[in-house]
Amino acid sequence: MTVVTALPASSAAPFPSARAQATARRRFGTPWHWSLLTLGVFAAVLTTWGVGGSMSDYYASIALSMSRSWPNFFFGSFDPAGTVTLDKIPGSFWIPALVVRIFGFSPAAVIIPNALAAATAAVVTAITARRWAGVTAGLVAGAVVATTPILVAVARSNQPETFFVLALALTAWAATHALRRASFGWLMLAGVFIAAGFQTYMLEAWAVWPALAAAYLCTRQRWWRRVWHLAVSGTLSLVLSLSWIIAVSLVPASDRPYVGSTLTNNPWEMVFGYNGLGRFGDTTADTTAYRSFTPPFSGNPSAVRLLNSSLADQIGWMIPTAVLAIVILVALRLRLPLLVFAAVWFVTFAAMFSLVAGMHQFYTASMAIPMALLIGAAFAKARRRRVLWAQIALPAVAATTALIISLSVASNPGAAFSLPVAVVQALIAVAAVIAVVMEHRRAHARRLTAVIGVIALLLTPTSWAVVTMWSPNSTNPTAAGVASVSGIGGAGGFGAGAHSGAPGSSGSGAPGASGTGGGSAPFGAGHRGDGFSRSTGESGPSDAGTRGRANGGGALTRGSGGFTGSPSGVQTPAVGTVAWLKEHQQGTAYLAATFGAQSAASLILASDGGSFLPIGGFDERDPAPTLATFQTLVADGALRYVIAGNGGGFGGFGGSGGPSGGLGGTDSASTAAGQIRTWVVANCTEVIDAPISGLYSCGA
C-alpha cells in the first residue's frame, strides 16, 4: 500500500492564504505602494512647488505671534504681546507656529505645513478608498483630492483650511474601519478626528456627524449596541471638541488675551455666535452693533450656488459626477454603511455651503473628500463588474461638465487655456467610451482603458490645479486666479500685500537683520483684566527677537496677488515706519497702536514680532480696548504712538484695518474703536516728521 505524505506541487492551493495576502499588503514595494508614493509626490509638487510668493499678513502674523510664547501658542494670540486672539480656535495655526518657533519666520514656514497637509489628505483618502473598492478606487479617489482646483489653491496659501481637510480625511479613514467592522473603538477614533477638525474649523466639523451616525446605524449589530456606541463616541467627540473653549473660559480674563471677534470676551460667543449662527445671518449677541464677517465671494445662497460663476470652476467640476457616482453605487450595491456615510456627508456639506450667508470659495475645499470617495468607488466598482452604462456615463458626465464650465469662464482673464483643454478631455472621453465597448472583446486592454477613463475624468481640473502654481493669492485663494471675485477682502491678506519669498523678489519680509522684537509685553502678571499690558517702564526684547527673519533683505511689497489695501493708507514701506518707531519708542510696552488687526499685521511682520496694539481686533468691532483702558495705557506710559490713518476701509498699516466706513461705521461713537479714534484726534499731536501720515503722539 502506498501512503501519500504530501500533495504534489500542481495540486497546491491556487490562491495565497489570507495571512499571505495580508503580509504582501504590508510589504513595501508592491505596485500599490509605488502608485501611492507617486500620488503623494504629485500632490506635494502641486502644493509646494514655488510657494512663498504670497501669504496673508494677518495669518502670518498670528503664526509669528503664537511662536513667541506658549501662552500665545495656546490661546492663539494675534499679537506678540498677547492682547487679543484671532477670530477662530487656533488649531490650524499650532503646527505653523511650531515650525516658525523651530526654524524662524519666513513665508515658506507658514505655507509649507498647509501644503503638506493637503498632500497628506490626498494620500489618506487613497488609502481609505482602497478599503472601499480596491486599488483602483484608492488611486482615483486620491487623484480627485490631489487635483481639486480650490484645494490646491488654498494649500498654496497660509489660509487655515487644509488642516481641516486633513482632519476630515482621517475621519473618513477611521470611519471606514468602524463601518466595515462595526467597531466601537474605530468609531471613537473617528469622533476624536472630528474633534480635531473642530479645533481647526469649529462647527463645520460637526457636520460630519449626521453622516457617520446614519451610517453606523446601518451596521449589522444589535440596535441598542449601535445607539450606545454612538452616544459614547459622540459624547467623547463633544468633550474633546469643546476642550479649548472650556479651558479658555476657566482662565480669568486678567490672565489671557481678549477673545477676538466677540462683544463679551467669551470664547463661546466667538465659536457659536460669530463663527456659527452668525454665518447664516445677523444672529450674534447684539446685531445692532456687531455682526459676523461673511465674505461676499461666492454669490447669494441658493440651491445651485455651488454651480455659479464663482464656484463652478473651483469645486463644481466633480459635483455632477459625484451625484452620478451615488446612483452607480446604489445600483451596484456598495456596502450600505459606506454608501450612506459618503452620500449623506456630501449632501450635508453641499446644503451647508449653499445656505451659508457668505463665504470664501476655498471653504468648499472640504467637499473634496466625500466626492473623491464616491467617484473612486463608483469608477472601480463599475470597472470590476464590467457595467457598461456606468463606465460610459462617468467620463461622459465629467467631460461634459468640464466643457460647460470652461465655456462659462472663457471670457475670464487667464482662463483661455481651459476651453481647449476641455475639448481635449471630451475627445479623450469619447476614446474612453470606445475603449470600454471594445474592451469586452479584448480583455487584455483593461489597464489602458482604466488610464484613459481617469484622464477623461480629471484632465481639465488637473490643468487648473497646475496653472494655480503660477498664480499665488493668499487673500482669497482661487484656482488659476481667475474665478469671479468682487467686493471686499477676505479674512487675512488685507494689509500691505504679499511677501515674496522667491529668489530675486523684492520681499521675503522685513530685513534680515536680527534686531529685537520691539518690546513684547510680558504675559501673565503684566496683563490687565481686559487682556492689555501694564506699563513695564522699559522696552524688553521679545523672547525670540534675536532669531531674525529667514532670507531677509527685502522691503515689504504691497498688494501682490490680492487686495492691495486702503487707497487712503500710507505709502511708506512698513520697514521704515518700524525703524522710526523703534528709534522713538522711549520705553513703552507697545511700539504703536493701530486700528484693526489687519493694519497691525504688516507692522508685526516688519518688526519681526514687535508689539503693536490692534484696536478693535480683527475688524475694529471688538471693544478691546475700551476708551478707558486705552487712556490708562497712555497715562501709564505703556503706549505713546497711534497710527490713526484716515480710516474707512481695509488696508495696509496706517489705514483702518477692518471693514469700517464702507461697512457701516466702526468709526461711529457706538464702537470702542470709533471713540478711541475721536479721542486720539482731539487729544494727541500728529507727528509731522514721521515717515507715515496719520501718526499721533499721545502723552508726554
C-alpha positions, 0 to 999 in steps of 0.5 A, spaced: 500 500 500 502 506 498 501 512 503 501 519 500 505 524 505 504 530 501 500 533 495 504 534 489 506 541 487 500 542 481 495 540 486 497 546 491 492 551 493 491 556 487 490 562 491 495 565 497 492 564 504 489 570 507 495 571 512 499 571 505 495 576 502 495 580 508 503 580 509 504 582 501 499 588 503 504 590 508 510 589 504 513 595 501 514 595 494 508 592 491 505 596 485 500 599 490 505 602 494 509 605 488 502 608 485 501 611 492 508 614 493 507 617 486 500 620 488 503 623 494 509 626 490 504 629 485 500 632 490 506 635 494 509 638 487 502 641 486 502 644 493 509 646 494 512 647 488 514 655 488 510 657 494 512 663 498 510 668 493 504 670 497 501 669 504 496 673 508 499 678 513 494 677 518 495 669 518 502 670 518 502 674 523 498 670 528 503 664 526 509 669 528 505 671 534 503 664 537 511 662 536 513 667 541 510 664 547 506 658 549 501 662 552 500 665 545 501 658 542 495 656 546 490 661 546 492 663 539 494 670 540 494 675 534 499 679 537 506 678 540 504 681 546 498 677 547 492 682 547 487 679 543 486 672 539 484 671 532 477 670 530 477 662 530 480 656 535 487 656 533 488 649 531 490 650 524 495 655 526 499 650 532 503 646 527 505 653 523 507 656 529 511 650 531 515 650 525 516 658 525 518 657 533 523 651 530 526 654 524 524 662 524 519 666 520 519 666 513 513 665 508 515 658 506 514 656 514 507 658 514 505 655 507 509 649 507 505 645 513 498 647 509 501 644 503 503 638 506 497 637 509 493 637 503 498 632 500 497 628 506 489 628 505 490 626 498 494 620 500 489 618 506 483 618 502 487 613 497 488 609 502 481 609 505 478 608 498 482 602 497 478 599 503 472 601 499 473 598 492 480 596 491 486 599 488 483 602 483 478 606 487 484 608 492 488 611 486 482 615 483 479 617 489 486 620 491 487 623 484 480 627 485 483 630 492 490 631 489 487 635 483 481 639 486 482 646 483 480 650 490 484 645 494 490 646 491 489 653 491 488 654 498 494 649 500 498 654 496 496 659 501 497 660 509 489 660 509 487 655 515 483 650 511 487 644 509 488 642 516 481 641 516 481 637 510 486 633 513 482 632 519 476 630 515 480 625 511 482 621 517 475 621 519 473 618 513 479 613 514 477 611 521 470 611 519 471 606 514 474 601 519 468 602 524 463 601 518 466 595 515 467 592 522 462 595 526 467 597 531 466 601 537 473 603 538 474 605 530 468 609 531 471 613 537 477 614 533 473 617 528 469 622 533 476 624 536 478 626 528 472 630 528 474 633 534 480 635 531 477 638 525 473 642 530 479 645 533 481 647 526 474 649 523 469 649 529 462 647 527 463 645 520 466 639 523 460 637 526 457 636 520 460 630 519 456 627 524 449 626 521 453 622 516 457 617 520 451 616 525 446 614 519 451 610 517 453 606 523 446 605 524 446 601 518 451 596 521 449 589 522 449 589 530 444 589 535 440 596 535 441 598 542 449 596 541 449 601 535 445 607 539 450 606 545 456 606 541 454 612 538 452 616 544 459 614 547 463 616 541 459 622 540 459 624 547 467 623 547 467 627 540 463 633 544 468 633 550 474 633 546 471 638 541 469 643 546 476 642 550 479 649 548 473 653 549 472 650 556 479 651 558 479 658 555 473 660 559 476 657 566 482 662 565 480 669 568 480 674 563 486 678 567 490 672 565 489 671 557 488 675 551 481 678 549 477 673 545 477 676 538 471 677 534 466 677 540 462 683 544 463 679 551 470 676 551 467 669 551 470 664 547 463 661 546 460 667 543 466 667 538 465 659 536 457 659 536 455 666 535 460 669 530 463 663 527 456 659 527 449 662 527 452 668 525 454 665 518 447 664 516 445 671 518 445 677 523 444 672 529 450 674 534 449 677 541 447 684 539 446 685 531 445 692 532 452 693 533 456 687 531 455 682 526 459 676 523 464 677 517 461 673 511 465 674 505 461 676 499 465 671 494 461 666 492 454 669 490 447 669 494 445 662 497 441 658 493 440 651 491 445 651 485 450 656 488 455 651 488 454 651 480 455 659 479 460 663 476 464 663 482 464 656 484 463 652 478 470 652 476 473 651 483 469 645 486 463 644 481 467 640 476 466 633 480 459 635 483 455 632 477 459 626 477 459 625 484 451 625 484 452 620 478 457 616 482 451 615 488 446 612 483 452 607 480 453 605 487 446 604 489 445 600 483 451 596 484 450 595 491 456 598 495 456 596 502 450 600 505 454 603 511 459 606 506 454 608 501 450 612 506 456 615 510 459 618 503 452 620 500 449 623 506 456 627 508 456 630 501 449 632 501 450 635 508 456 639 506 453 641 499 446 644 503 451 647 508 455 651 503 449 653 499 445 656 505 451 659 508 450 667 508 457 668 505 463 665 504 470 664 501 470 659 495 476 655 498 471 653 504 468 648 499 475 645 499 472 640 504 467 637 499 473 634 496 473 628 500 466 625 500 466 626 492 473 623 491 470 617 495 464 616 491 467 617 484 473 612 486 468 607 488 463 608 483 469 608 477 472 601 480 466 598 482 463 599 475 470 597 472 470 590 476 463 588 474 464 590 467 457 595 467 457 598 461 452 604 462 456 606 468 463 606 465 460 610 459 456 615 463 462 617 468 467 620 463 461 622 459 458 626 465 465 629 467 467 631 460 461 634 459 461 638 465 468 640 464 466 643 457 460 647 460 464 650 465 470 652 461 465 655 456 462 659 462 469 662 464 472 663 457 471 670 457 475 670 464 482 673 464 487 667 464 482 662 463 483 661 455 487 655 456 481 651 459 476 651 453 481 647 449 483 643 454 476 641 455 475 639 448 481 635 449 478 631 455 471 630 451 475 627 445 479 623 450 472 621 453 469 619 447 476 614 446 474 612 453 467 610 451 470 606 445 475 603 449 470 600 454 465 597 448 471 594 445 474 592 451 469 586 452 472 583 446 479 584 448 480 583 455 487 584 455 486 592 454 483 593 461 489 597 464 489 602 458 482 603 458 482 604 466 488 610 464 484 613 459 477 613 463 481 617 469 484 622 464 477 623 461 475 624 468 480 629 471 484 632 465 481 639 465 481 640 473 488 637 473 490 643 468 487 648 473 490 645 479 497 646 475 496 653 472 494 655 480 502 654 481 503 660 477 498 664 480 499 665 488 493 669 492 493 668 499 487 673 500 482 669 497 485 663 494 482 661 487 484 656 482 488 659 476 486 666 479 481 667 475 474 665 478 469 671 479 471 675 485 468 682 487 467 686 493 471 686 499 477 682 502 477 676 505 479 674 512 487 675 512 491 678 506 488 685 507 494 689 509 500 691 505 500 685 500 504 679 499 511 677 501 515 674 496 519 669 498 522 667 491 529 668 489 530 675 486 523 678 489 523 684 492 520 681 499 521 675 503 519 680 509 522 685 513 530 685 513 534 680 515 537 683 520 536 680 527 534 686 531 529 685 537 522 684 537 520 691 539 518 690 546 513 684 547 509 685 553 510 680 558 504 675 559 501 673 565 502 678 571 503 684 566 496 683 563 490 687 565 483 684 566 481 686 559 487 682 556 492 689 555 499 690 558 501 694 564 506 699 563 513 695 564 517 702 564 522 699 559 522 696 552 524 688 553 526 684 547 521 679 545 523 672 547 525 670 540 527 677 537 534 675 536 532 669 531 531 674 525 527 673 519 529 667 514 532 670 507 531 677 509 533 683 505 527 685 502 522 691 503 515 689 504 511 689 497 504 691 497 498 688 494 501 682 490 496 677 488 490 680 492 487 686 495 492 691 495 489 695 501 486 702 503 487 707 497 487 712 503 493 708 507 500 710 507 505 709 502 511 708 506 514 701 506 512 698 513 520 697 514 521 704 515 515 706 519 518 700 524 525 703 524 522 710 526 518 707 531 523 703 534 528 709 534 522 713 538 519 708 542 522 711 549 520 705 553 513 703 552 510 696 552 507 697 545 511 700 539 504 703 536 497 702 536 493 701 530 486 700 528 484 693 526 488 687 526 489 687 519 493 694 519 497 691 525 499 685 521 504 688 516 507 692 522 508 685 526 511 682 520 516 688 519 518 688 526 519 681 526 514 680 532 514 687 535 508 689 539 503 693 536 496 694 539 490 692 534 484 696 536 478 693 535 481 686 533 480 683 527 475 688 524 475 694 529 468 691 532 471 688 538 471 693 544 478 691 546 480 696 548 475 700 551 476 708 551 478 707 558 483 702 558 486 705 552 487 712 556 490 708 562 495 705 557 497 712 555 497 715 562 501 709 564 506 710 559 505 703 556 503 706 549 505 713 546 504 712 538 497 711 534 497 710 527 490 713 526 490 713 518 484 716 515 480 710 516 474 707 512 476 701 509 481 695 509 488 696 508 495 696 509 498 699 516 496 706 517 489 705 514 483 702 518 484 695 518 477 692 518 471 693 514 469 700 517 466 706 513 464 702 507 461 697 512 457 701 516 461 705 521 466 702 526 468 709 526 461 711 529 461 713 537 457 706 538 464 702 537 470 702 542 474 703 536 470 709 533 471 713 540 478 711 541 479 714 534 475 721 536 479 721 542 486 720 539 484 726 534 482 731 539 487 729 544 494 727 541 499 731 536 500 728 529 507 727 528 509 731 522 516 728 521 514 721 521 515 717 515 507 715 515 501 720 515 496 719 520 501 718 526 499 721 533 503 722 539 499 721 545 502 723 552 508 726 554 
